[in-house]
Amino acid sequence: MSKIRVKQDESFEKALRRFKKKCNKEGIMQRLKEMRHYEKPSEKRRRKLAKAVARQVAERTEREY
């Protein structure tokens, strides 16, 4: 569970922004989306492979330019 301490004289919006950033960094929302529905092991492998391929393509295009 992510926690933040609200600093004195800190607005609610700023504290909420820090909380959301911390949750994104820890991957909480991503895990929640993944666990919302059951995903078969073959689908997990396919998703991870597609993510790895996309990452490699992005790295390759970055190196070329």
PQR file with spaces between the fields and no chain letter, atoms N, CA, C, O and H, PARSE charges and radii, in Angstrom:
ATOM       1  N    MET     1       0.843   -1.174    0.000 -0.4000 1.5000
ATOM       2  CA   MET     1       0.000    0.000    0.000 -0.0000 2.0000
ATOM       3  C    MET     1       0.887    1.236    0.000  0.5500 1.7000
ATOM       4  O    MET     1       1.743    1.394    0.871 -0.5500 1.4000
ATOM       5  N    SER     2       0.686    2.089   -0.955 -0.4000 1.5000
ATOM       6  CA   SER     2       1.470    3.317   -1.049 -0.0000 2.0000
ATOM       7  C    SER     2       0.936    4.364   -0.091  0.5500 1.7000
ATOM       8  O    SER     2      -0.271    4.545    0.068 -0.5500 1.4000
ATOM       9  H    SER     2      -0.009    1.961   -1.662  0.4000 1.0000
ATOM      10  N    LYS     3       1.866    5.035    0.532 -0.4000 1.5000
ATOM      11  CA   LYS     3       1.491    6.108    1.447 -0.0000 2.0000
ATOM      12  C    LYS     3       2.370    7.310    1.168  0.5500 1.7000
ATOM      13  O    LYS     3       3.540    7.177    0.808 -0.5500 1.4000
ATOM      14  H    LYS     3       2.847    4.887    0.403  0.4000 1.0000
ATOM      15  N    ILE     4       1.792    8.473    1.338 -0.4000 1.5000
ATOM      16  CA   ILE     4       2.567    9.701    1.280 -0.0000 2.0000
ATOM      17  C    ILE     4       2.180   10.550    2.474  0.5500 1.7000
ATOM      18  O    ILE     4       1.067   10.452    2.992 -0.5500 1.4000
ATOM      19  H    ILE     4       0.841    8.581    1.631  0.4000 1.0000
ATOM      20  N    ARG     5       3.084   11.359    2.890 -0.4000 1.5000
ATOM      21  CA   ARG     5       2.785   12.309    3.963 -0.0000 2.0000
ATOM      22  C    ARG     5       2.506   13.656    3.309  0.5500 1.7000
ATOM      23  O    ARG     5       3.307   14.165    2.525 -0.5500 1.4000
ATOM      24  H    ARG     5       3.988   11.439    2.470  0.4000 1.0000
ATOM      25  N    VAL     6       1.355   14.219    3.650 -0.4000 1.5000
ATOM      26  CA   VAL     6       0.999   15.523    3.111 -0.0000 2.0000
ATOM      27  C    VAL     6       1.780   16.568    3.893  0.5500 1.7000
ATOM      28  O    VAL     6       1.691   16.653    5.117 -0.5500 1.4000
ATOM      29  H    VAL     6       0.704   13.806    4.287  0.4000 1.0000
ATOM      30  N    LYS     7       2.539   17.350    3.162 -0.4000 1.5000
ATOM      31  CA   LYS     7       3.362   18.372    3.796 -0.0000 2.0000
ATOM      32  C    LYS     7       2.480   19.534    4.240  0.5500 1.7000
ATOM      33  O    LYS     7       1.392   19.756    3.710 -0.5500 1.4000
ATOM      34  H    LYS     7       2.612   17.280    2.167  0.4000 1.0000
ATOM      35  N    GLN     8       2.971   20.251    5.205 -0.4000 1.5000
ATOM      36  CA   GLN     8       2.217   21.392    5.705 -0.0000 2.0000
ATOM      37  C    GLN     8       2.119   22.442    4.595  0.5500 1.7000
ATOM      38  O    GLN     8       3.094   22.702    3.890 -0.5500 1.4000
ATOM      39  H    GLN     8       3.855   20.071    5.636  0.4000 1.0000
ATOM      40  N    ASP     9       0.955   23.032    4.448 -0.4000 1.5000
ATOM      41  CA   ASP     9       0.659   24.037    3.415 -0.0000 2.0000
ATOM      42  C    ASP     9       0.753   23.456    2.002  0.5500 1.7000
ATOM      43  O    ASP     9       0.981   24.202    1.049 -0.5500 1.4000
ATOM      44  H    ASP     9       0.163   22.821    5.020  0.4000 1.0000
ATOM      45  N    GLU    10       0.583   22.147    1.850 -0.4000 1.5000
ATOM      46  CA   GLU    10       0.582   21.524    0.525 -0.0000 2.0000
ATOM      47  C    GLU    10      -0.859   21.344    0.080  0.5500 1.7000
ATOM      48  O    GLU    10      -1.702   20.887    0.853 -0.5500 1.4000
ATOM      49  H    GLU    10       0.398   21.541    2.624  0.4000 1.0000
ATOM      50  N    SER    11      -1.139   21.702   -1.156 -0.4000 1.5000
ATOM      51  CA   SER    11      -2.508   21.584   -1.645 -0.0000 2.0000
ATOM      52  C    SER    11      -2.863   20.116   -1.864  0.5500 1.7000
ATOM      53  O    SER    11      -1.994   19.261   -2.037 -0.5500 1.4000
ATOM      54  H    SER    11      -0.455   22.073   -1.783  0.4000 1.0000
ATOM      55  N    PHE    12      -4.160   19.856   -1.851 -0.4000 1.5000
ATOM      56  CA   PHE    12      -4.642   18.494   -2.066 -0.0000 2.0000
ATOM      57  C    PHE    12      -4.255   18.002   -3.453  0.5500 1.7000
ATOM      58  O    PHE    12      -3.864   16.846   -3.615 -0.5500 1.4000
ATOM      59  H    PHE    12      -4.866   20.550   -1.711  0.4000 1.0000
ATOM      60  N    GLU    13      -4.362   18.871   -4.451 -0.4000 1.5000
ATOM      61  CA   GLU    13      -4.045   18.483   -5.827 -0.0000 2.0000
ATOM      62  C    GLU    13      -2.586   18.055   -5.963  0.5500 1.7000
ATOM      63  O    GLU    13      -2.276   17.086   -6.656 -0.5500 1.4000
ATOM      64  H    GLU    13      -4.680   19.810   -4.319  0.4000 1.0000
ATOM      65  N    LYS    14      -1.701   18.782   -5.301 -0.4000 1.5000
ATOM      66  CA   LYS    14      -0.278   18.449   -5.380 -0.0000 2.0000
ATOM      67  C    LYS    14       0.013   17.120   -4.681  0.5500 1.7000
ATOM      68  O    LYS    14       0.805   16.316   -5.171 -0.5500 1.4000
ATOM      69  H    LYS    14      -1.952   19.569   -4.739  0.4000 1.0000
ATOM      70  N    ALA    15      -0.632   16.896   -3.535 -0.4000 1.5000
ATOM      71  CA   ALA    15      -0.447   15.635   -2.816 -0.0000 2.0000
ATOM      72  C    ALA    15      -1.004   14.468   -3.630  0.5500 1.7000
ATOM      73  O    ALA    15      -0.399   13.397   -3.683 -0.5500 1.4000
ATOM      74  H    ALA    15      -1.276   17.550   -3.137  0.4000 1.0000
ATOM      75  N    LEU    16      -2.151   14.679   -4.261 -0.4000 1.5000
ATOM      76  CA   LEU    16      -2.748   13.635   -5.096 -0.0000 2.0000
ATOM      77  C    LEU    16      -1.845   13.322   -6.280  0.5500 1.7000
ATOM      78  O    LEU    16      -1.697   12.158   -6.652 -0.5500 1.4000
ATOM      79  H    LEU    16      -2.642   15.549   -4.218  0.4000 1.0000
ATOM      80  N    ARG    17      -1.245   14.339   -6.872 -0.4000 1.5000
ATOM      81  CA   ARG    17      -0.329   14.146   -7.996 -0.0000 2.0000
ATOM      82  C    ARG    17       0.885   13.319   -7.561  0.5500 1.7000
ATOM      83  O    ARG    17       1.324   12.428   -8.289 -0.5500 1.4000
ATOM      84  H    ARG    17      -1.366   15.284   -6.570  0.4000 1.0000
ATOM      85  N    ARG    18       1.428   13.616   -6.369 -0.4000 1.5000
ATOM      86  CA   ARG    18       2.565   12.841   -5.855 -0.0000 2.0000
ATOM      87  C    ARG    18       2.168   11.396   -5.599  0.5500 1.7000
ATOM      88  O    ARG    18       2.943   10.478   -5.868 -0.5500 1.4000
ATOM      89  H    ARG    18       1.071   14.339   -5.778  0.4000 1.0000
ATOM      90  N    PHE    19       0.951   11.191   -5.074 -0.4000 1.5000
ATOM      91  CA   PHE    19       0.472    9.842   -4.799 -0.0000 2.0000
ATOM      92  C    PHE    19       0.315    9.047   -6.093  0.5500 1.7000
ATOM      93  O    PHE    19       0.732    7.891   -6.166 -0.5500 1.4000
ATOM      94  H    PHE    19       0.322   11.937   -4.855  0.4000 1.0000
ATOM      95  N    LYS    20      -0.280    9.658   -7.106 -0.4000 1.5000
ATOM      96  CA   LYS    20      -0.460    8.976   -8.391 -0.0000 2.0000
ATOM      97  C    LYS    20       0.883    8.625   -9.020  0.5500 1.7000
ATOM      98  O    LYS    20       1.049    7.543   -9.583 -0.5500 1.4000
ATOM      99  H    LYS    20      -0.618   10.597   -7.046  0.4000 1.0000
ATOM     100  N    LYS    21       1.837    9.544   -8.921 -0.4000 1.5000
ATOM     101  CA   LYS    21       3.163    9.296   -9.483 -0.0000 2.0000
ATOM     102  C    LYS    21       3.836    8.123   -8.773  0.5500 1.7000
ATOM     103  O    LYS    21       4.487    7.293   -9.408 -0.5500 1.4000
ATOM     104  H    LYS    21       1.702   10.422   -8.463  0.4000 1.0000
ATOM     105  N    LYS    22       3.674    8.063   -7.454 -0.4000 1.5000
ATOM     106  CA   LYS    22       4.263    6.968   -6.681 -0.0000 2.0000
ATOM     107  C    LYS    22       3.606    5.640   -7.051  0.5500 1.7000
ATOM     108  O    LYS    22       4.294    4.628   -7.184 -0.5500 1.4000
ATOM     109  H    LYS    22       3.145    8.737   -6.938  0.4000 1.0000
ATOM     110  N    CYS    23       2.284    5.632   -7.220 -0.4000 1.5000
ATOM     111  CA   CYS    23       1.575    4.409   -7.608 -0.0000 2.0000
ATOM     112  C    CYS    23       2.015    3.941   -8.985  0.5500 1.7000
ATOM     113  O    CYS    23       2.202    2.743   -9.196 -0.5500 1.4000
ATOM     114  H    CYS    23       1.725    6.455   -7.113  0.4000 1.0000
ATOM     115  N    ASN    24       2.185    4.865   -9.926 -0.4000 1.5000
ATOM     116  CA   ASN    24       2.647    4.497  -11.260 -0.0000 2.0000
ATOM     117  C    ASN    24       4.053    3.917  -11.206  0.5500 1.7000
ATOM     118  O    ASN    24       4.356    2.948  -11.901 -0.5500 1.4000
ATOM     119  H    ASN    24       2.033    5.838   -9.754  0.4000 1.0000
ATOM     120  N    LYS    25       4.903    4.504  -10.387 -0.4000 1.5000
ATOM     121  CA   LYS    25       6.277    4.027  -10.269 -0.0000 2.0000
ATOM     122  C    LYS    25       6.323    2.611   -9.702  0.5500 1.7000
ATOM     123  O    LYS    25       7.155    1.803  -10.114 -0.5500 1.4000
ATOM     124  H    LYS    25       4.656    5.292   -9.822  0.4000 1.0000
ATOM     125  N    GLU    26       5.434    2.310   -8.762 -0.4000 1.5000
ATOM     126  CA   GLU    26       5.393    0.982   -8.156 -0.0000 2.0000
ATOM     127  C    GLU    26       4.622   -0.021   -9.008  0.5500 1.7000
ATOM     128  O    GLU    26       4.660   -1.218   -8.722 -0.5500 1.4000
ATOM     129  H    GLU    26       4.758    2.966   -8.427  0.4000 1.0000
ATOM     130  N    GLY    27       3.928    0.436  -10.042 -0.4000 1.5000
ATOM     131  CA   GLY    27       3.210   -0.455  -10.943 -0.0000 2.0000
ATOM     132  C    GLY    27       1.890   -0.966  -10.392  0.5500 1.7000
ATOM     133  O    GLY    27       1.420   -2.024  -10.809 -0.5500 1.4000
ATOM     134  H    GLY    27       3.897    1.409  -10.274  0.4000 1.0000
ATOM     135  N    ILE    28       1.293   -0.248   -9.477 -0.4000 1.5000
ATOM     136  CA   ILE    28       0.054   -0.702   -8.842 -0.0000 2.0000
ATOM     137  C    ILE    28      -1.100   -0.727   -9.838  0.5500 1.7000
ATOM     138  O    ILE    28      -1.849   -1.702   -9.896 -0.5500 1.4000
ATOM     139  H    ILE    28       1.675    0.612   -9.138  0.4000 1.0000
ATOM     140  N    MET    29      -1.246    0.334  -10.617 -0.4000 1.5000
ATOM     141  CA   MET    29      -2.365    0.397  -11.558 -0.0000 2.0000
ATOM     142  C    MET    29      -2.215   -0.660  -12.652  0.5500 1.7000
ATOM     143  O    MET    29      -3.201   -1.262  -13.077 -0.5500 1.4000
ATOM     144  H    MET    29      -0.638    1.126  -10.570  0.4000 1.0000
ATOM     145  N    GLN    30      -0.990   -0.880  -13.103 -0.4000 1.5000
ATOM     146  CA   GLN    30      -0.758   -1.896  -14.128 -0.0000 2.0000
ATOM     147  C    GLN    30      -1.128   -3.281  -13.606  0.5500 1.7000
ATOM     148  O    GLN    30      -1.764   -4.065  -14.310 -0.5500 1.4000
ATOM     149  H    GLN    30      -0.189   -0.391  -12.758  0.4000 1.0000
ATOM     150  N    ARG    31      -0.726   -3.579  -12.369 -0.4000 1.5000
ATOM     151  CA   ARG    31      -1.060   -4.869  -11.765 -0.0000 2.0000
ATOM     152  C    ARG    31      -2.561   -5.021  -11.598  0.5500 1.7000
ATOM     153  O    ARG    31      -3.104   -6.107  -11.802 -0.5500 1.4000
ATOM     154  H    ARG    31      -0.210   -2.942  -11.797  0.4000 1.0000
ATOM     155  N    LEU    32      -3.232   -3.942  -11.229 -0.4000 1.5000
ATOM     156  CA   LEU    32      -4.681   -3.973  -11.063 -0.0000 2.0000
ATOM     157  C    LEU    32      -5.366   -4.292  -12.388  0.5500 1.7000
ATOM     158  O    LEU    32      -6.292   -5.101  -12.435 -0.5500 1.4000
ATOM     159  H    LEU    32      -2.791   -3.060  -11.063  0.4000 1.0000
ATOM     160  N    LYS    33      -4.908   -3.656  -13.460 -0.4000 1.5000
ATOM     161  CA   LYS    33      -5.490   -3.911  -14.780 -0.0000 2.0000
ATOM     162  C    LYS    33      -5.251   -5.359  -15.212  0.5500 1.7000
ATOM     163  O    LYS    33      -6.124   -5.989  -15.808 -0.5500 1.4000
ATOM     164  H    LYS    33      -4.155   -2.999  -13.422  0.4000 1.0000
ATOM     165  N    GLU    34      -4.060   -5.879  -14.905 -0.4000 1.5000
ATOM     166  CA   GLU    34      -3.741   -7.254  -15.290 -0.0000 2.0000
ATOM     167  C    GLU    34      -4.584   -8.259  -14.520  0.5500 1.7000
ATOM     168  O    GLU    34      -4.967   -9.290  -15.072 -0.5500 1.4000
ATOM     169  H    GLU    34      -3.350   -5.368  -14.421  0.4000 1.0000
ATOM     170  N    MET    35      -4.879   -7.981  -13.268 -0.4000 1.5000
ATOM     171  CA   MET    35      -5.592   -8.938  -12.427 -0.0000 2.0000
ATOM     172  C    MET    35      -7.102   -8.773  -12.472  0.5500 1.7000
ATOM     173  O    MET    35      -7.824   -9.520  -11.811 -0.5500 1.4000
ATOM     174  H    MET    35      -4.568   -7.143  -12.819  0.4000 1.0000
ATOM     175  N    ARG    36      -7.587   -7.817  -13.232 -0.4000 1.5000
ATOM     176  CA   ARG    36      -9.024   -7.593  -13.312 -0.0000 2.0000
ATOM     177  C    ARG    36      -9.727   -8.807  -13.926  0.5500 1.7000
ATOM     178  O    ARG    36     -10.819   -9.182  -13.498 -0.5500 1.4000
ATOM     179  H    ARG    36      -7.001   -7.210  -13.769  0.4000 1.0000
ATOM     180  N    HIS    37      -9.095   -9.415  -14.926 -0.4000 1.5000
ATOM     181  CA   HIS    37      -9.640  -10.604  -15.578 -0.0000 2.0000
ATOM     182  C    HIS    37      -8.557  -11.675  -15.602  0.5500 1.7000
ATOM     183  O    HIS    37      -7.364  -11.369  -15.609 -0.5500 1.4000
ATOM     184  H    HIS    37      -8.208   -9.111  -15.274  0.4000 1.0000
ATOM     185  N    TYR    38      -8.984  -12.923  -15.613 -0.4000 1.5000
ATOM     186  CA   TYR    38      -8.021  -14.019  -15.680 -0.0000 2.0000
ATOM     187  C    TYR    38      -7.349  -14.006  -17.047  0.5500 1.7000
ATOM     188  O    TYR    38      -7.999  -13.818  -18.075 -0.5500 1.4000
ATOM     189  H    TYR    38      -9.953  -13.171  -15.607  0.4000 1.0000
ATOM     190  N    GLU    39      -6.056  -14.206  -17.037 -0.4000 1.5000
ATOM     191  CA   GLU    39      -5.296  -14.261  -18.273 -0.0000 2.0000
ATOM     192  C    GLU    39      -4.577  -15.607  -18.334  0.5500 1.7000
ATOM     193  O    GLU    39      -3.812  -15.957  -17.435 -0.5500 1.4000
ATOM     194  H    GLU    39      -5.528  -14.359  -16.202  0.4000 1.0000
ATOM     195  N    LYS    40      -4.833  -16.347  -19.396 -0.4000 1.5000
ATOM     196  CA   LYS    40      -4.205  -17.650  -19.535 -0.0000 2.0000
ATOM     197  C    LYS    40      -2.690  -17.496  -19.656  0.5500 1.7000
ATOM     198  O    LYS    40      -2.201  -16.474  -20.139 -0.5500 1.4000
ATOM     199  H    LYS    40      -5.454  -16.062  -20.125  0.4000 1.0000
ATOM     200  N    PRO    41      -1.953  -18.513  -19.217 -0.5600 1.5000
ATOM     201  CA   PRO    41      -0.489  -18.432  -19.302  0.2800 2.0000
ATOM     202  C    PRO    41       0.015  -18.182  -20.727  0.5500 1.7000
ATOM     203  O    PRO    41       0.996  -17.465  -20.922 -0.5500 1.4000
ATOM     204  N    SER    42      -0.652  -18.770  -21.715 -0.4000 1.5000
ATOM     205  CA   SER    42      -0.224  -18.544  -23.099 -0.0000 2.0000
ATOM     206  C    SER    42      -0.444  -17.087  -23.504  0.5500 1.7000
ATOM     207  O    SER    42       0.350  -16.529  -24.262 -0.5500 1.4000
ATOM     208  H    SER    42      -1.449  -19.353  -21.557  0.4000 1.0000
ATOM     209  N    GLU    43      -1.512  -16.469  -23.005 -0.4000 1.5000
ATOM     210  CA   GLU    43      -1.761  -15.062  -23.307 -0.0000 2.0000
ATOM     211  C    GLU    43      -0.723  -14.169  -22.627  0.5500 1.7000
ATOM     212  O    GLU    43      -0.304  -13.156  -23.188 -0.5500 1.4000
ATOM     213  H    GLU    43      -2.156  -16.922  -22.389  0.4000 1.0000
ATOM     214  N    LYS    44      -0.312  -14.549  -21.420 -0.4000 1.5000
ATOM     215  CA   LYS    44       0.724  -13.781  -20.719 -0.0000 2.0000
ATOM     216  C    LYS    44       2.030  -13.821  -21.503  0.5500 1.7000
ATOM     217  O    LYS    44       2.686  -12.797  -21.694 -0.5500 1.4000
ATOM     218  H    LYS    44      -0.652  -15.371  -20.964  0.4000 1.0000
ATOM     219  N    ARG    45       2.402  -15.031  -21.958 -0.4000 1.5000
ATOM     220  CA   ARG    45       3.634  -15.166  -22.732 -0.0000 2.0000
ATOM     221  C    ARG    45       3.555  -14.346  -24.009  0.5500 1.7000
ATOM     222  O    ARG    45       4.518  -13.674  -24.378 -0.5500 1.4000
ATOM     223  H    ARG    45       1.869  -15.863  -21.803  0.4000 1.0000
ATOM     224  N    ARG    46       2.418  -14.394  -24.685 -0.4000 1.5000
ATOM     225  CA   ARG    46       2.239  -13.653  -25.929 -0.0000 2.0000
ATOM     226  C    ARG    46       2.348  -12.144  -25.680  0.5500 1.7000
ATOM     227  O    ARG    46       2.966  -11.423  -26.463 -0.5500 1.4000
ATOM     228  H    ARG    46       1.635  -14.940  -24.386  0.4000 1.0000
ATOM     229  N    ARG    47       1.743  -11.675  -24.586 -0.4000 1.5000
ATOM     230  CA   ARG    47       1.783  -10.250  -24.255 -0.0000 2.0000
ATOM     231  C    ARG    47       3.210   -9.812  -23.924  0.5500 1.7000
ATOM     232  O    ARG    47       3.662   -8.760  -24.376 -0.5500 1.4000
ATOM     233  H    ARG    47       1.241  -12.261  -23.950  0.4000 1.0000
ATOM     234  N    LYS    48       3.917  -10.629  -23.131 -0.4000 1.5000
ATOM     235  CA   LYS    48       5.290  -10.290  -22.769 -0.0000 2.0000
ATOM     236  C    LYS    48       6.205  -10.296  -23.995  0.5500 1.7000
ATOM     237  O    LYS    48       7.085   -9.445  -24.122 -0.5500 1.4000
ATOM     238  H    LYS    48       3.550  -11.483  -22.765  0.4000 1.0000
ATOM     239  N    LEU    49       5.995  -11.256  -24.894 -0.4000 1.5000
ATOM     240  CA   LEU    49       6.794  -11.321  -26.108 -0.0000 2.0000
ATOM     241  C    LEU    49       6.548  -10.092  -26.975  0.5500 1.7000
ATOM     242  O    LEU    49       7.493   -9.509  -27.508 -0.5500 1.4000
ATOM     243  H    LEU    49       5.280  -11.947  -24.791  0.4000 1.0000
ATOM     244  N    ALA    50       5.293   -9.696  -27.118 -0.4000 1.5000
ATOM     245  CA   ALA    50       4.969   -8.517  -27.921 -0.0000 2.0000
ATOM     246  C    ALA    50       5.593   -7.260  -27.316  0.5500 1.7000
ATOM     247  O    ALA    50       6.072   -6.388  -28.040 -0.5500 1.4000
ATOM     248  H    ALA    50       4.525  -10.170  -26.684  0.4000 1.0000
ATOM     249  N    LYS    51       5.584   -7.174  -25.999 -0.4000 1.5000
ATOM     250  CA   LYS    51       6.182   -6.026  -25.321 -0.0000 2.0000
ATOM     251  C    LYS    51       7.693   -5.998  -25.543  0.5500 1.7000
ATOM     252  O    LYS    51       8.270   -4.934  -25.764 -0.5500 1.4000
ATOM     253  H    LYS    51       5.195   -7.883  -25.411  0.4000 1.0000
ATOM     254  N    ALA    52       8.332   -7.168  -25.484 -0.4000 1.5000
ATOM     255  CA   ALA    52       9.776   -7.255  -25.691 -0.0000 2.0000
ATOM     256  C    ALA    52      10.144   -6.886  -27.124  0.5500 1.7000
ATOM     257  O    ALA    52      11.132   -6.189  -27.354 -0.5500 1.4000
ATOM     258  H    ALA    52       7.863   -8.032  -25.304  0.4000 1.0000
ATOM     259  N    VAL    53       9.353   -7.350  -28.085 -0.4000 1.5000
ATOM     260  CA   VAL    53       9.612   -7.032  -29.487 -0.0000 2.0000
ATOM     261  C    VAL    53       9.470   -5.530  -29.714  0.5500 1.7000
ATOM     262  O    VAL    53      10.295   -4.927  -30.400 -0.5500 1.4000
ATOM     263  H    VAL    53       8.550   -7.916  -27.898  0.4000 1.0000
ATOM     264  N    ALA    54       8.437   -4.928  -29.149 -0.4000 1.5000
ATOM     265  CA   ALA    54       8.235   -3.485  -29.299 -0.0000 2.0000
ATOM     266  C    ALA    54       9.394   -2.711  -28.680  0.5500 1.7000
ATOM     267  O    ALA    54       9.832   -1.702  -29.233 -0.5500 1.4000
ATOM     268  H    ALA    54       7.766   -5.418  -28.592  0.4000 1.0000
ATOM     269  N    ARG    55       9.888   -3.174  -27.543 -0.4000 1.5000
ATOM     270  CA   ARG    55      11.016   -2.517  -26.884 -0.0000 2.0000
ATOM     271  C    ARG    55      12.270   -2.616  -27.751  0.5500 1.7000
ATOM     272  O    ARG    55      13.019   -1.646  -27.871 -0.5500 1.4000
ATOM     273  H    ARG    55       9.532   -3.994  -27.094  0.4000 1.0000
ATOM     274  N    GLN    56      12.505   -3.793  -28.362 -0.4000 1.5000
ATOM     275  CA   GLN    56      13.675   -3.973  -29.218 -0.0000 2.0000
ATOM     276  C    GLN    56      13.596   -3.099  -30.462  0.5500 1.7000
ATOM     277  O    GLN    56      14.597   -2.520  -30.884 -0.5500 1.4000
ATOM     278  H    GLN    56      11.897   -4.580  -28.265  0.4000 1.0000
ATOM     279  N    VAL    57      12.413   -3.005  -31.045 -0.4000 1.5000
ATOM     280  CA   VAL    57      12.235   -2.161  -32.228 -0.0000 2.0000
ATOM     281  C    VAL    57      12.502   -0.704  -31.869  0.5500 1.7000
ATOM     282  O    VAL    57      13.153    0.014  -32.628 -0.5500 1.4000
ATOM     283  H    VAL    57      11.600   -3.475  -30.703  0.4000 1.0000
ATOM     284  N    ALA    58      12.006   -0.267  -30.723 -0.4000 1.5000
ATOM     285  CA   ALA    58      12.226    1.113  -30.293 -0.0000 2.0000
ATOM     286  C    ALA    58      13.711    1.378  -30.060  0.5500 1.7000
ATOM     287  O    ALA    58      14.217    2.433  -30.442 -0.5500 1.4000
ATOM     288  H    ALA    58      11.478   -0.850  -30.106  0.4000 1.0000
ATOM     289  N    GLU    59      14.408    0.439  -29.440 -0.4000 1.5000
ATOM     290  CA   GLU    59      15.845    0.605  -29.205 -0.0000 2.0000
ATOM     291  C    GLU    59      16.610    0.637  -30.521  0.5500 1.7000
ATOM     292  O    GLU    59      17.543    1.423  -30.682 -0.5500 1.4000
ATOM     293  H    GLU    59      13.996   -0.418  -29.129  0.4000 1.0000
ATOM     294  N    ARG    60      16.217   -0.214  -31.456 -0.4000 1.5000
ATOM     295  CA   ARG    60      16.898   -0.272  -32.746 -0.0000 2.0000
ATOM     296  C    ARG    60      16.709    1.038  -33.513  0.5500 1.7000
ATOM     297  O    ARG    60      17.663    1.568  -34.083 -0.5500 1.4000
ATOM     298  H    ARG    60      15.459   -0.853  -31.324  0.4000 1.0000
ATOM     299  N    THR    61      15.488    1.557  -33.528 -0.4000 1.5000
ATOM     300  CA   THR    61      15.246    2.814  -34.239 -0.0000 2.0000
ATOM     301  C    THR    61      15.960    3.975  -33.555  0.5500 1.7000
ATOM     302  O    THR    61      16.395    4.914  -34.223 -0.5500 1.4000
ATOM     303  H    THR    61      14.713    1.126  -33.065  0.4000 1.0000
ATOM     304  N    GLU    62      16.085    3.921  -32.239 -0.4000 1.5000
ATOM     305  CA   GLU    62      16.789    4.974  -31.513 -0.0000 2.0000
ATOM     306  C    GLU    62      18.279    4.945  -31.848  0.5500 1.7000
ATOM     307  O    GLU    62      18.899    5.998  -31.994 -0.5500 1.4000
ATOM     308  H    GLU    62      15.732    3.159  -31.697  0.4000 1.0000
ATOM     309  N    ARG    63      18.851    3.763  -31.969 -0.4000 1.5000
ATOM     310  CA   ARG    63      20.272    3.641  -32.304 -0.0000 2.0000
ATOM     311  C    ARG    63      20.553    4.094  -33.731  0.5500 1.7000
ATOM     312  O    ARG    63      21.615    4.652  -34.006 -0.5500 1.4000
ATOM     313  H    ARG    63      18.347    2.907  -31.850  0.4000 1.0000
ATOM     314  N    GLU    64      19.610    3.857  -34.642 -0.4000 1.5000
ATOM     315  CA   GLU    64      19.824    4.202  -36.043 -0.0000 2.0000
ATOM     316  C    GLU    64      19.806    5.702  -36.278  0.5500 1.7000
ATOM     317  O    GLU    64      20.422    6.177  -37.232 -0.5500 1.4000
ATOM     318  H    GLU    64      18.748    3.404  -34.418  0.4000 1.0000
ATOM     319  N    TYR    65      19.126    6.451  -35.447 -0.4000 1.5000
ATOM     320  CA   TYR    65      19.024    7.902  -35.666 -0.0000 2.0000
ATOM     321  C    TYR    65      19.847    8.678  -34.725  0.5500 1.7000
ATOM     322  O    TYR    65      19.863    9.907  -34.787 -0.5500 1.4000
ATOM     323  H    TYR    65      18.625    6.065  -34.672  0.4000 1.0000
